[in-house]
Amino acid sequence: MRLGRALVVLAACIGASAASGQAYPNKPVKLVVPFTAGSATDILARTVGQQLGEAWGQPVVVDNRPGAGGTIGAGIVAKSAPDGYTLLVNSAAHAYNPSIYSGLAFDTAKDFVEITPIAGQPNVLVVAPASGFKTVADLIAAAKQKPGQLNFGSAGTGSGTHINAEKFRLAAGIDVVHIPYKGTPEALTDTMTGRVTYFFSPISAALPHIREGKLVALGVSSAKRSSVLPNVPTIAESGLPGFDYNLWVGLFAPAGTPPEIVDKIYRDVARVLDSAQARERLAALGAEAMPMTPPEFHRFVMGEIDESGKVIKAAGIKVQ
């Protein structure tokens, strides 16, 4: 009798769990972006969010919570109810922060469920037209002639733009000063005015300014040239063989989110990213989808945490 009752209860729980996944979402979903509006992470979040909202028949609202290398927004999501209605769209900085910030209010490896990447894209090394730099070699030569006098901007300490620039600094063997900003748009503005010498910007954010002649693109960070900037050489082609950096953006939920909801979000995002509309939009941004299941994305992020830790240690990156 007890066994029979237990089986009935178990069946009811399984049925309720499945129903919750099928019913999701039945109210607005919030995507927390821990960087400013106009950043690469924000652009990709809005691109996917709009189509998800159409598919779900519910509003998908982007909530920008910038600051502290993305840890402020991530902390908000980590403490949110694990019901699928508050999600995090974060860049590769999500994997870097454990090695940079001590005393985080959350555990990156334990307080989130990895759902899926949204896309990856290279950064582009940009300078102001008035700088006079025409090539990556020009910039490196100037930095070596004036150690400690040139500087570079980033979207914040520990951001993907920062890690990319540090990898470049180490590979080129130059002494330059880091100036962290609240986000990519702010760093781009000061690059255009010449307040900072150079910036490794996500292509999606810098492309309009490059096309308008407000910025000069010296090189892209990926191993191959970008389809949207085919005439711009890679950093590897420009004198630093083997150089490669890809900025990824992914979707996360608070730990404890029901597996059936995680799976539904993953499948719906995968359908969105496989649509002609999304593929066209990503291509225009110089980005590419990175198809991964939640378990695959989890392993990827854990690997990124380990690998980035080595770069961060070698570069001596610390919170300022």
N, C-alpha and C positions, 0 to 999 in steps of 0.2 A: 504493500500500500504506500509506504513511504517512498519507494523507488518510483512508483507510478506518478505520485504527486510531484516528485522532483523533476521527472521528465516533462511533465506538463508545464511546470514553472520555467524550465530551461527553454522549451519550445516557445513559450510566450515571450521570453526575453529576446530570443533570436529573432522572432517575428517583429518585435518592437524596434530592435536595432536596425533591421533591414528597412522597416518602414521609415525610420528617421532619415536614413540615407536617401530613400526615394523621395521623401517630402522636401528635402533640402534643395535650395533655400526657399523659405516662405516669408522672408523679410529682407531688407537691404543688407548687403555685405560690404564691409569696410576693408579696403586695402591700405595698410599703413606703409608709407614710403618714408624711410628715415633720411631722406635728402630733399633738397629744395625743389620746387616746381621748375621744370625745364631741364632737370638733370637727366642723364641717360636712364637711370632707374625709374624716374617719374614718367618719362616718355613711354617706356616699355610697359609700365604698369597701366597707364591710360589706354594704350593700344589694346592690350588684352582685356582690361576691365570693361571697355565699351562693348566688345563682342560677347563677353560673358554675360553682361547685363541683358543683352538682347536674347541670348540663348536661355537664360534663367527666367526672364520676365520679372526680374527684380533689379532695383538700382544697385550698381556697384560703384561705391564712392571712394575716391582716392583721398587719403588724409596724410598730408605732408607733415612729418615731425622730425625736422633736421636737427643735427647737432651731435657732437662727440663721436664723429666717425660712424654714425649710424646706430650707436648704442642706445640713444634715447628712444627712438622709434622701436627698436628691437625689444627694449625693456618693457614698453607698453604692451606689445603683443604677448610677450612671455607671461605677463600677469593677467591677460585677458581670459575670459571664459573659453574653454576648449570646445566650442560648439560649431566652429566653421564660419562664424560671422565676423570675426576679426582676424585678418590674415596679414602676413608680412611679405612685402616685395623688397628684397634686399639685394645688393650687389655682392661681389666677391669679398667686400669688406667684412661681411658677416663671418667669413672664415679667418680673417686676419686679426680681428679684435681680441680674441683670447690671448694672443701673444703680445698685444700692445697695451691693453688696459688691465691693470690689477684691480681686484675688488669689484668686478662687474656684478651688477645686481641680478644677473642670470647666468646660467651655464649654457653656453652655446651648443654643446654636444648633447645636453640632456633636456633642455627646456623648450625644444622645438621639434616639430615633425617636418622633415623635408618632403615637399610634395612633388615639385618638378622644376627644372630650369625653364625660364621663359625664352632667353636667347643669349647669345654671346656675340661680342663685337670687338674689334681692335680699337685701341686708342690711336690718336693721331698727334704727333708732335707739332705744335703750332707756335708761331711767333708773330709779333706785330710787323707789318710791312716796313715800318720805319727802323726796325732793328738792323736791317741790312743783311741778315743771314739768308742765304739761298739754299744751303745744304746742311745736313747733319754734321758733316765734317767741319763746316764753318763754325758751327756752334761749339763743337768740342774743342776746336783750336782756340777759340776766344776764351772758353772756360779755363783752359790750361795756361793761357797767357795771363789771366787775371784770377788766380785762385781765390775763392771766397767772395768775389765781387758780383758774380752773376747769381740769379736766383730762379726758382721755379715755383709755380703755384700748384695747389692740389685742392680737391674737393673736401679736404679735411685729413687730419692725421689718421693713418691707417686705411684710408679709402683706396679703391683700386687705382685711382690716378696717382696716389702717393707711392704705392708699392711699385707701380710701373716705372715711375720716375727714379725711385731708388735703385731698381734693377739697372736702369740706364746709367745712373751715376756710377755704380760699382763696375759695370762693364766698360764704361768709357774712362774710368779712373780720373774723374774730375771732382773738384771741390766747389760745390755750389750750395746756396742757402735755400732751405725749404720755407715757403710761406703758405700755411694752411688757410683755407677759406671755409665758409659754411656750406658751400656746394659748388657744383660745376659752373652754373651761370655767373656767379660772382668771380670765380677764377678766370673765366673767359673774358669778362669785362676788363679786368685789370691787365690781362695779356694784350688785349687790343689797344689799351692806352699806353702800354709799355711799362707799367708799374712792376710787372714781373717779366723776366726775360723769356721764359717758355713755359708751356703747359702740355701735359699729355692728356688731351681731352678725348672722351668717347666720341667717335665719329658722328654719331647721331646728333650730338649737341653742337659740334663745331662746324658741321657741313654748311649750314646756311651762311655763316660768317665767312667761310672760305670762299664760297661762291660769290659773295658780295665784295670780295677783295679786302675785307677787314682783318683777315688773318692769312698768314702764309703757312701752308702745310709742308713740313720738311721730310717727314717720314711716318710710316704706320708701324705699329708695334707687332703686328702678326707676322707669321712666317711667310705668308704670301700677300701679294698686293690686294687692296680692297677694290671690289667691283665698282664702288661709287667714286673712288679716287685712283683710277688705273694708272695715271701718270706720276703718282707719288711713290717713290721707292720705299721698300721696307727698311727698318733700322738695320736689319741683317745685311741688306745690300749696300748700306751706307757706311760700312766699315766696322760693324760689330757682328761678325758671323755667328749664327746660332741664336741670335736674340729673338725672343718670341714671348708675347704677352697677350692674353685674351681676357677681356673683361666680361664676366658672366653676371646675369641677373636671374634670381630664382624666387620661387614662391614657397613660403613656410607657414605652418600653423602652430598654435601653442601645443605643447606636449599634452597628451591625454585626449586629443581630438579623436572621436570615433573613427576607426579604420574605414568604415563604409563611406563616411563623409570625405575623408582624405582621398579615397579611391574615386569618388564621384568628381571631386574637384580636379584631380589629375586627368581623368578621362575627358572631362569637358574642356579643360585647357588644351589638351592634346588635339582635340577636334578643332578648336579655335585656331591653333597654330598651324594646323594642316590645311586650313581654308585658303582659297586663292587670295582673299582680301588680306589676310594676315601675312602670307608669304610675300605679297607685293609690298605691303607696308614695311616689313622687316628688311627686304632687299633695298628699299629706298633709304633706309636708315643705315645701311652697311652692316646689318646684323643678320645672324642666322639662327634658326631654331636649334636647340640641343636636346633632342628627344631622350628622356630618361624616365623610368618608372620611379616611384618613391624609394624603393630599396636601392636602386642604382644611384639616385641622386644623393641618398644618405652616404653611401660609400664614397662618392665623388667629393662631397663636402668634407668628410673626415680626412680624406687624402689632401685636400686643399689646406686644411688646418695644419697638418703636419709639414707640408712642403713650404707654405708661406712662413711658418715659424723659423725656418732656416734662413730665409731672406731677411726677415725682420731682425733676427739676431745679428746677421752679418752687417746689416745697414745701421744697427744701433738705433732703431726707431723706438721712440718713447713718447708718451703723451706730453704735450707742451702746456 
